[in-house]
Amino acid sequence: MSGIGTQASNRNSHSMLRCSTVCLVLLIKMWSAESLLAENRSPNDDPVATQKDGEQPSKSTPKKNQTQGNDHGTLVGAPIPISSPAIGSGIALIGGYIFPFSKKDTTSPPSIIGGGALFTDNGSRGFVAGSELYFNENRYHVIAGYARANLNYSFYGTGNAAGNAGIRFGLKQSINGAFVQGTRRLFWRTFIGPRIIFAKSTLAAQHFGEQHPELPPLDVGFNLRSLGLKVERETASNRFYPTNGTSTQLSADFFSDVLGSTFTYQTYNLTLNAYQSLGKDHVLAYNVYACATGGQAPFFGQCIFGIKNELRGYPAGRYIDRDLLALQMEYRLSLPRRFGVVAFAGVGEVGPSFWDFNRHDLLPSFGFGPRFQLSKQHHVNLRVDFAQGKNDRTFSMGLGESF
């Protein structure tokens, strides 16, 4: 079974806490306002969303964001069960405080401070604390957080052959670090800004004396430090249950020994989501995800299939390589009494480069799942997914849709 995780943005959240830098980012997003803890806003409440591309925001008094009716803020929390062949079974606890950064600012979405903790039966532990802030009439978006974790998980090796073989190597990894990202709205509803990652980590074999040829030196501490760039553009009206519009997320992170990083490499991630309403209760959702790695990236810095629900039906970490491409489509049907159901299918692949992709290494995925609406106001669903992959069947739960 794959992990039952919290969602990082309406894209997501995730089946396994990816080790090292990705583990850090996923832990941070356990409480992120891009997840359940964030409040949704309608385009009618945001002058940026209603203006035409290339048009400057109106100088008139902005319309009040209806989600900020409570000036004193709101406490929220949720327990999420976890069951994963990678990190075992257990629970993730999430809590946060949602509030307006400034009571005079009626345009910006609510901000949040919060935290999360992870406990599983194989000894994995982790926690995160941080904040996500929107301010200055939704011109600025800042995320900052700290995470610490000790994870026990399985490493299969890199490449399609290792993933197909399914032979596991038990690893223990500690991670301790911080993540900061700040973006500013510049044009066409597009936010752009820098991001940094500072982390320390240690790898060790779960069984004393074991070695694996694809691993960096074990029982040795190393640093992970990067400077990066984030570009994001959102036109969907509801981040939890989009029925129209698009979402684009592009990030690039540059790890370098000049910054004090043990490894020098680059990672690039692109996510494109599109949503089409077919009527009051019917939605088609499309997702494209691409990942690329440059330089001398360790295995945990490469592209990991199964992270971010790309794709469901695969334990996170079974297929790892330098490049990854995944496409999926999902049909969503809302039923009476808060219930719903989805059906999805997709295909993806990993490889040393995009040019090496071929039809023999395709990784198909399909499945279905029920939904239950926890919040009528924001249409936040509790999701349960049953998925079939190339080698595995997975069962996963989460808050909000997969993408």
Number of C-alpha atoms within 10 A of each C-alpha: 21 30 31 28 27 33 29 26 23 22 22 26 31 28 33 29 26 24 25 26 24 17 20 28 23 27 31 27 28 33 33 32 27 21 24 30 28 23 21 22 23 18 16 14 20 23 23 25 19 15 15 12 12 10 12 14 15 10 6 7 9 17 12 17 20 16 20 22 13 12 13 12 16 15 14 14 16 15 14 17 20 26 23 22 15 26 25 21 20 20 18 21 18 23 19 24 21 27 24 25 19 16 12 11 19 25 27 27 29 29 25 27 22 24 25 24 21 24 21 20 14 14 15 20 19 22 22 26 23 22 23 24 23 23 19 14 17 19 16 18 21 18 22 19 24 21 24 23 24 20 27 24 26 19 25 20 24 23 16 20 12 16 19 14 12 15 12 15 16 15 18 20 20 20 24 22 22 22 21 19 20 19 21 19 18 14 15 17 22 18 20 20 19 18 21 18 20 21 21 19 21 18 21 22 18 15 11 7 8 12 14 12 7 12 14 14 14 17 13 10 14 18 21 24 26 26 18 18 18 18 18 19 18 18 21 21 20 20 27 27 21 24 23 18 15 19 21 16 17 16 19 20 21 21 27 18 14 10 15 15 19 16 19 20 20 21 21 19 18 17 18 17 21 20 21 16 15 14 9 9 13 15 20 20 20 18 21 19 19 21 23 22 22 16 14 14 18 15 20 19 24 25 28 25 27 24 23 26 24 29 29 33 27 29 27 29 25 24 27 28 27 25 26 26 21 22 19 22 20 21 17 25 19 18 14 7 8 14 15 19 17 21 18 21 19 21 18 21 26 29 22 18 14 16 8 11 17 11 7 7 15 15 21 21 23 21 20 17 18 18 24 20 20 15 11 9 10 18 18 23 23 18 21 20 22 20 24 19 20 13 14 14 18 22 22 24 27 24 28 28 25 26 30
